[in-house]
């Protein structure tokens, strides 16, 4: 054999060994970045703290179970009971006076910057025909992402004139964004048949009637398979619609060919009824619920939403602080309520009120469980992911840091996206409002591994 042939063989073998070694040590992908908008700022924390959850997961023990299999199975069973609970309802639990309370007085501004006026408010109330509430007792399901609204209109209610709602995404009519496949109980329908008042797993409110379909006993028998999958990335195509992290669908009982999951999802059927579609999703898109609750798995799901823009109540299909924590923990069968205050009470709670921010941080470092503890502040919730250079690191979707701008002491240094920071972001800002920093607002440390059902 020639020297050239021997050299080729040696080079080829070395290449194969390098390739095998690289495959054996392959790390999860770093998060895809959503480019910041012009109004977004970068606090020093975002430059200092790694914006990739994989490093925090490695430090916490990537494959260490944060909850044993039995505890996670119990948690997941409770999740399913709550999630499908609307289909067990026989009557509305919301009272007519509670549904009507919001209509008492016009307030706020519409999308064109003009104030809401009482006659316009009254027209929406008249269409809601609350004198007949509740008028229905039917089960339904969302067919696509749909907004859960405080009153039956797509017109927003801003606290001030808002020329660019993406730069100030606070429509106070917006309760939540419901993903496709969300079970509903229809309690009432507007006069024009355009809106339904529904009770769903997270709250009660109004949804666009075009986004839902009725379900009957045959649908539920086919749909409630007992095995369910959760999406582990956003923008997954399900027939004509797209869904993301936080969505849950049944897995078809018989396993098809290949390594994916055969997912069932609701589609528009004849009349107002729902039908069932089927699609096979790969492991990069969906996981059988509950996904083992480990730092590595939480990091994988969390990285899929890293740097995504902020959206109050799901505005523009984005997430706020509580929808981020809720959505990324869904694949693990961990049920979280919709708002940050309720989430902060979702497990054994340590009260941190009265402590100085540095003492709170020391307590979190000593008692928090990375990827399994929530840090709650007034109006905000964060996932504790470990430490970086001695500081507690939290992952959260945060709108901004309170600062002083001239005579305005309630201005915002806008971050507007999902980031990893310390519990005191913005300390470097000269105009920081120092009487109400995030660290001072922190009240609770909640451990999700202690949930009991």
C-alpha angles and dihedrals in degrees: 000000000000126000087242091055092049091049091050092050093049091048092049093050091049090050091052092049091051091048092050092048092050091050091051093054099038111147126211115269118271115245120279110243125236106210112245118247120239093260093055121099133202116229119205091255092065089055094047104038115068109251093211117087094206093083092052090048091052090052091048094048109272097222099031113125111239091194127023119249094254093050092047092049090053091048091049092049089053089048091055093047091053095041095052093034095107089066089060094054119109099180139019117272093196115089122229092240091055093051089048098046095089093059097065099097134013114238141157133030134291128229093273092055095252119127121258106253125210096244090055090047090050092052091057090048091050090053089050089060091202092174085079096044121165100031103153143047107193137133121231144161135220115253096196140359106307135179119243104217136197092224130016101268139090089217108108131232111219123183090229137009105295116194092177112032092186088062091049105025101182112123102165093202087066115098103166147323112252116206123222112279096038111147114233140189111212110215101168145000131213123249092255091048089235099116138040126204103222140180112217135171093279107033148324123270147113126301131186107262091222090065098059140057133198120253127209134195093274091053092049093048090054095040101046096072096155092238119086137184131206126209114246099193137036130251097036112166115232106179106292097352139060128227137181148192110326094043119116127197136175121258116230109251097234114062115232128213120291133032099288132096121256102229127196118209134175121261133179109275132184116316111342094329129113124239129194127251126191133212137164114234126193126231091262089062107035140014132198107258126271097042108198107274102238132139090246094054094045089049090052093053093040093051089057089067099034112134094007114150123263120255123179109233091351097307112177089005091292130123136245124207098281096042089053094055092040095049099045092049094048095086088059093057092248111143115211125181119243104254131059096241093055091044091055088061095047097108141000105333131210111201113223100178113131096028124115114249091252091052091049090052092050089051092049092049091049099042108022122101111219111244091004104065129079122209111209128201131171103294095352141084131194138184113234108225102175135268138315119196091339096312126113110250122211131187114215145143103242129181100201154313120262112248140167117253110183107297092350111093092175100063123126135234092211120224095160102181147070110286145151114246142149118267088261106051116173100032088134092062113106092208096047113143096239099190094067110030120156091254091055091048094055111114110162147033111202124191113211094193089069095061112126125194 
